[in-house]
Amino acid sequence: MSLIGTLTSGVGAMRSFTKGLEVIGNNIANVNTTGFKSSNVGYSESFSNTLRGAANSSTDTPNQAPIQVGTGVNVSRISGDFNQGALTATGISTDLGVSGNGFFRVLNSVDGSEYATRAGDFRFDDQNYLVNSKGYRVQGLTGGNATTAPATIGSIQFGTPPGTSSLQSYSIDRLGNVVEFYSDGSSATTNKILLQNYRDPAALTRSGDNLFTGFLAAGPVGGAALAATGNEPGLNGLGTIESGSLELSNVDLTAQFANIIATQRSFQASSRLVTISDNILEEIVNLKR
């Protein structure tokens, strides 16, 4: 029956709009997630059944337009929105927010896998490594001490105080420099947190826990590996680091609720299409009684 096409178009639309509702629901659920980047859904028409093809004009006949019937809608994309989230002060010196472009790089020291993240809710572990909530180590320039500047790409870790001095305090400035202050009154820049920028952040793969992979697909600026030059905060288009603050989720609740209303109505219209198609099919089946 020709009405089967109408029925399947409605079913396909319901399936697509269900995915849209799932994306919006995930955005709303993460409205308070540190460093979360929302997602947007795009739709495209499905393929069309061609009843008559197009034809060029000739000396005797005009050109002929095609006759095509669409078969529904598909989800064409689910892309991330990497606009800046608001920064909020926490007063915790190891909480780091990025103001501008760039991602922190963290390392899973167990299997050697690396991730990008905008969530800067870090802490120092029992070995004085700067780590995220899962214990993954923040990457940057490290290996320095009171007299030697850091020059090695690795995991950020506090240096060893000179002589018999003990570490009294530390600070992390907007350029990512970790400065240690010792009991003898001396200080040293022992580490420098680095950032990584990507040409197409939307191509990053979400891995959960505010982490991203798929660096090569996203086009890492300056190469896939961090470098001593080119990945410094505040340079080459990278943002700066704001110590004692965190980047909030960039979810706009007003926009999300507007989207969910529009998507819900689209779903309802599609379900009505299925119901009406079913009623007409029933009438056709009951023509002969």
Phi, psi and omega in degrees: 000143181292336182288347177301325178299319178297319181296313182290329175297318178295317179296316179297321178295318178299320179296317181293316181290335173297318176298320177299318178294324178297318180295314179297318178299320178294321177300312182295321180297333183256027182295337179248014181277126182300128175070011183289141177246123184289168180237152177238147181252137174239148182240152176218153179292149175283182181293159182249140172282124182265113178274330177210131181280165177284154180218143177286157177286158176230185180293336184253337185229149176284170176295158184240125178280148179287156173246114184226148178238122179291157183242016175126203187226149176233160169282118183269332181199153167228099188249149180278146174257109185257029174294155182299133171270160180293145176264134178235139181284135177245337182081000179262119190295336180271357172280122185235127176247143178264121176261097184119205183278155173119154179234146168288150173248131180235149185242130169277105186291347181283311183247359177080006180283146180243151181223158172253148180206151172256353181277112184257030178278079185261172176204165173264130181275189185290347176255013180067023171275143174276117188229162174270190185296337179265003180086010178281138190273133179289137185259150178176200175275129184212183179094006181274173174215200186294336184240346183245128179290144179294142183214007185244133175284125181185199182277134181292123180215142177300143177279181178266125180300147180289141176059229182261010181291155176241154180288125180260318182197177179207165176215154176235117184271182185292341179265007176088004181286129176262113182252126179257142178242131188249166185293338179274007179091355180274167178213161180206143172271107188259340183212164174216116179286134181250159178238157178235129177255157181228141180292326180226079182302334181296343179275354176294148180261125178287132181244011183082165179058033179065024183248151179230146172233195179076042185301314186297320179296329181278350178072071181298128179288125180087003180109161184290332182263146176295148180231156181297329176238136180111341181243017180282134176304141178088355181236158174055038177083000179278151177282183178254164181258128180252105180287146180077021179215161178229148174276127179278170174301144178266017179291127175263104185298324179300313179294322181294319179291326175295319179295321183290328177293314180297319181291322178297317179294322178296320178296317179297319178297320179294321179293326176293324178299319178295317181296315180295319178298321179295318180297318181292320177299322178297319179296321180294318180296326183268011178301321179253115182235000000 
